[in-house]
């Protein structure tokens, strides 16, 4: 099915998103947030598209969207308030499918945004953090996440590896699964299929365990 362009009522104006439905009856909903807007991040980022596809194959309704100031989304980049954009995106999914579990996923900058959103929104069931920049931001707050989730890192990522995560978060909560793709850089060049496979595997196991 082709993605449907949607307008999200964001806190500083409309946000442009692409909503995609699974082929069969939906089993969940998920937003997937893109990397840093000032470094080319958009809803069409390869990792973002692959993560959404992995979830959709398992029955998720997925919503990719542009943060404020990116392409057709109104407003200007803030760096902090993008969490409010993500909240507006989850609100749209909840209105459309209030009966379905809500997941949040993000890549790089997007992973920081959704992790902060999950801290305050307990309606979120699971978090997927791809290339969380744990060498730039203190990852210690992840211990306060009540939701289970996946932390997927790249082994040669200058913005954060499993070793960097371990220094900032010496004891990883059992509810958070850590996976590292060896020799991958921050962009997972040549290894993007492995990202999709890891997300698909984690999500499939999580759905089976419900």
C-alpha positions as CSV (number, residue, x, y, z in Angstrom):
1,X,0.0,0.0,0.0
2,X,1.2,3.5,-0.8
3,X,1.9,5.9,2.1
4,X,-0.8,8.4,2.8
5,X,0.4,12.0,3.4
6,X,-1.1,13.4,6.6
7,X,-0.9,16.8,8.3
8,X,-0.3,16.6,12.0
9,X,-1.4,19.5,14.2
10,X,2.0,20.3,15.8
11,X,2.6,22.8,18.6
12,X,4.0,25.4,16.3
13,X,2.1,24.6,13.1
14,X,1.5,21.7,10.8
15,X,3.9,18.8,10.5
16,X,4.0,16.7,7.4
17,X,3.9,12.9,7.8
18,X,3.4,9.7,5.9
19,X,1.1,7.1,7.3
20,X,1.3,3.5,6.2
21,X,-1.1,0.7,7.0
22,X,-0.2,-3.0,7.2
23,X,-1.7,-5.4,4.7
24,X,-3.6,-7.3,7.4
25,X,-5.5,-6.2,10.5
26,X,-3.2,-3.9,12.5
27,X,-1.6,-5.2,15.7
28,X,0.0,-1.9,16.9
29,X,1.0,1.6,16.0
30,X,4.4,3.2,15.9
31,X,6.0,6.6,15.1
32,X,9.5,6.5,13.6
33,X,11.5,9.7,14.1
34,X,14.3,10.8,11.7
35,X,17.9,11.9,12.5
36,X,19.1,15.5,13.0
37,X,17.3,18.0,10.9
38,X,20.4,20.2,10.5
39,X,22.3,17.2,9.0
40,X,19.8,16.2,6.3
41,X,17.4,14.2,8.5
42,X,13.9,13.7,7.0
43,X,11.2,11.2,7.1
44,X,12.7,9.6,3.9
45,X,15.9,8.6,5.7
46,X,16.9,5.1,4.7
47,X,17.1,3.8,8.3
48,X,13.8,5.4,9.2
49,X,12.1,3.8,6.2
50,X,13.6,0.4,6.9
51,X,12.6,0.5,10.6
52,X,9.0,1.4,9.6
53,X,8.9,-1.4,7.1
54,X,10.1,-4.0,9.6
55,X,7.3,-3.0,11.9
56,X,4.7,-2.8,9.2
57,X,5.5,-6.3,8.1
58,X,4.5,-7.4,11.6
59,X,1.2,-5.5,11.5
60,X,2.0,-2.0,12.7
61,X,0.5,1.1,11.4
62,X,3.6,3.4,11.0
63,X,3.9,7.1,10.9
64,X,7.0,8.8,9.7
65,X,7.0,12.6,9.9
66,X,9.2,15.6,9.5
67,X,10.2,17.6,12.6
68,X,9.5,21.3,12.7
69,X,11.4,23.3,10.0
70,X,12.1,20.2,7.9
71,X,10.7,20.4,4.3
72,X,7.0,21.0,4.5
73,X,6.7,21.0,8.3
74,X,6.2,24.5,9.8
75,X,8.3,26.1,12.5
76,X,12.1,26.2,13.1
77,X,14.5,23.7,14.4
78,X,14.8,23.9,18.2
79,X,16.8,20.8,19.3
80,X,14.7,20.3,22.4
81,X,11.1,21.0,21.6
82,X,11.0,18.4,18.9
83,X,9.7,16.1,21.7
84,X,6.5,18.0,21.4
85,X,6.4,17.3,17.7
86,X,6.7,13.6,18.5
87,X,3.9,13.8,21.1
88,X,1.7,15.4,18.4
89,X,2.4,12.4,16.1
90,X,1.6,9.8,18.8
91,X,-1.6,11.7,19.5
92,X,-2.7,11.3,15.9
93,X,-2.1,7.6,16.0
94,X,-3.9,7.2,19.3
95,X,-6.9,9.1,18.0
96,X,-7.0,6.8,14.9
97,X,-6.4,3.6,16.7
98,X,-7.1,4.0,20.5
99,X,-7.4,0.2,20.9
100,X,-3.9,-0.6,19.7
101,X,-0.6,-0.6,21.6
102,X,1.7,2.4,20.8
103,X,5.4,2.1,20.2
104,X,8.0,4.8,19.5
105,X,11.1,4.4,17.4
106,X,13.9,6.9,16.5
107,X,17.2,7.0,14.8
108,X,20.1,9.1,16.1
109,X,18.6,12.5,17.1
110,X,15.2,10.8,16.7
111,X,16.1,8.2,19.3
112,X,16.9,10.9,21.9
113,X,13.6,12.5,21.2
114,X,11.5,9.4,21.6
115,X,13.3,8.3,24.7
116,X,12.5,11.6,26.3
117,X,8.9,11.3,25.2
118,X,8.6,7.8,26.7
119,X,9.8,9.1,30.1
120,X,6.7,11.2,30.4
121,X,4.1,9.2,28.4
122,X,3.3,5.9,30.0
123,X,0.8,5.0,27.3
124,X,3.8,4.2,25.2
125,X,4.4,0.4,25.3
126,X,7.8,0.0,23.9
127,X,10.8,2.0,22.6
128,X,13.2,1.3,19.8
129,X,16.4,3.4,20.0
130,X,18.6,3.2,16.9
131,X,22.1,4.7,17.1
132,X,21.3,6.5,20.3
133,X,24.1,9.1,20.5
134,X,25.4,8.0,23.9
135,X,28.8,9.5,23.4
136,X,27.2,13.0,23.0
137,X,24.4,12.7,25.6
138,X,24.5,11.1,29.0
139,X,22.5,7.9,28.6
140,X,22.0,7.5,32.3
141,X,18.4,8.7,32.1
142,X,17.5,5.6,30.1
143,X,17.5,3.6,33.4
144,X,14.4,5.6,34.3
145,X,12.5,4.3,31.3
146,X,9.7,2.0,32.5
147,X,9.0,0.6,29.0
148,X,10.9,-2.3,27.6
149,X,12.8,-1.7,24.5
150,X,15.6,-2.2,22.0
151,X,18.8,-0.2,21.9
152,X,20.5,-0.9,18.6
153,X,24.0,0.5,18.2
154,X,26.8,0.5,15.6
155,X,30.1,-0.9,16.6
156,X,32.2,1.8,14.8
157,X,29.9,4.8,15.6
158,X,31.8,7.9,16.7
159,X,28.5,9.1,18.3
160,X,28.1,6.1,20.5
161,X,28.9,2.4,20.8
162,X,28.0,-0.2,23.3
163,X,31.2,0.7,25.2
164,X,30.1,4.3,25.4
165,X,26.7,3.2,26.6
166,X,28.3,1.1,29.3
167,X,30.3,4.0,30.6
168,X,27.2,6.1,31.0
169,X,24.9,3.3,32.0
170,X,26.9,0.7,33.8
171,X,23.9,-1.5,34.7
172,X,21.5,-1.9,31.7
173,X,18.0,-2.6,32.9
174,X,16.9,-6.1,32.0
175,X,13.9,-4.6,30.1
176,X,16.2,-3.0,27.6
177,X,17.8,-5.3,25.1
178,X,21.2,-4.1,23.6
179,X,22.3,-5.2,20.2
180,X,25.4,-3.9,18.4
181,X,26.2,-4.4,14.7
182,X,29.9,-4.9,14.5
183,X,32.0,-2.5,12.3
184,X,29.0,-0.4,11.4
185,X,29.3,3.3,11.3
186,X,26.7,5.8,12.5
187,X,24.9,5.6,9.1
188,X,25.1,1.8,9.0
189,X,26.6,2.1,5.5
190,X,26.4,-1.3,3.8
191,X,24.6,-2.8,6.8
192,X,21.1,-1.2,6.7
193,X,19.5,-4.6,6.0
194,X,20.9,-5.7,9.4
195,X,19.1,-2.9,11.1
196,X,15.8,-3.9,9.6
197,X,16.4,-7.5,10.5
198,X,17.2,-6.7,14.1
199,X,14.1,-4.6,14.5
200,X,11.9,-7.2,12.9
201,X,13.3,-9.9,15.2
202,X,12.9,-7.9,18.3
203,X,9.4,-6.8,17.4
204,X,8.3,-10.3,16.5
205,X,9.5,-11.7,19.8
206,X,7.8,-8.9,21.7
207,X,4.5,-9.5,19.9
208,X,4.7,-13.3,20.6
209,X,5.3,-12.6,24.3
210,X,2.2,-10.5,24.8
